[in-house]
């Protein structure tokens, strides 16, 4: 099966929501609000990067979102990766890897200073993400909050996500 990674189109929103719901349905550390977060980011115009993975038949089987974050020291050009969603029946086929790689390439094109992610260190470490004592997210175990410096110096402070990350409907 060939996978095409492309920018999300307006008409993709329902399929992105469906993939996100199913991708996180059985996830152990999920709030099960990821689809609401993506929709709220979209409505707020905060999806700096929004890519879909499409199979040979044109069905959307994955999605990745990147949105701006604020760092308490005032550092600019930082983004948050996630949610990353792959339909369960397509997991384990490197679709998530392709989505993250393309999303990181898009951040480079935007001239981003860096990116943070909340997730499994074993998974995100292969993309260069690592926990750093310089950056924190309140209430998150430090080993799961990771950063990837893309340019400049590593900032120091507390990272805040857009209010859309509190969406519950």
Secondary structure in CASP SS format (residue, H / E / C, confidence):
PFRMAT SS
TARGET T0000
AUTHOR 0000-0000-0000
METHOD secondary structure of the structure
MODEL  1
X C 1.00
X C 1.00
X C 1.00
X E 1.00
X E 1.00
X E 1.00
X E 1.00
X C 1.00
X C 1.00
X H 1.00
X H 1.00
X H 1.00
X H 1.00
X H 1.00
X H 1.00
X H 1.00
X H 1.00
X H 1.00
X H 1.00
X H 1.00
X H 1.00
X H 1.00
X H 1.00
X H 1.00
X C 1.00
X C 1.00
X C 1.00
X C 1.00
X C 1.00
X C 1.00
X C 1.00
X C 1.00
X C 1.00
X H 1.00
X H 1.00
X H 1.00
X H 1.00
X H 1.00
X H 1.00
X H 1.00
X H 1.00
X H 1.00
X H 1.00
X C 1.00
X C 1.00
X C 1.00
X C 1.00
X C 1.00
X E 1.00
X E 1.00
X E 1.00
X E 1.00
X E 1.00
X E 1.00
X C 1.00
X C 1.00
X C 1.00
X C 1.00
X C 1.00
X E 1.00
X E 1.00
X E 1.00
X E 1.00
X E 1.00
X E 1.00
X E 1.00
X E 1.00
X E 1.00
X C 1.00
X E 1.00
X E 1.00
X C 1.00
X C 1.00
X C 1.00
X C 1.00
X C 1.00
X C 1.00
X E 1.00
X E 1.00
X E 1.00
X E 1.00
X E 1.00
X E 1.00
X E 1.00
X E 1.00
X E 1.00
X C 1.00
X H 1.00
X H 1.00
X H 1.00
X C 1.00
X C 1.00
X C 1.00
X C 1.00
X H 1.00
X H 1.00
X H 1.00
X H 1.00
X H 1.00
X H 1.00
X H 1.00
X H 1.00
X H 1.00
X H 1.00
X H 1.00
X H 1.00
X H 1.00
X H 1.00
X H 1.00
X H 1.00
X C 1.00
X C 1.00
X C 1.00
X E 1.00
X E 1.00
X E 1.00
X E 1.00
X E 1.00
X C 1.00
X C 1.00
X H 1.00
X H 1.00
X H 1.00
X H 1.00
X H 1.00
X H 1.00
X H 1.00
X C 1.00
X C 1.00
X E 1.00
X E 1.00
X C 1.00
X C 1.00
X C 1.00
X E 1.00
X E 1.00
X C 1.00
X C 1.00
X C 1.00
X C 1.00
X C 1.00
X H 1.00
X H 1.00
X H 1.00
X E 1.00
X E 1.00
X E 1.00
X E 1.00
X E 1.00
X C 1.00
X C 1.00
X C 1.00
X C 1.00
X C 1.00
X C 1.00
X C 1.00
X E 1.00
X E 1.00
X E 1.00
X E 1.00
X C 1.00
X C 1.00
X H 1.00
X H 1.00
X H 1.00
X H 1.00
X C 1.00
X C 1.00
X C 1.00
END
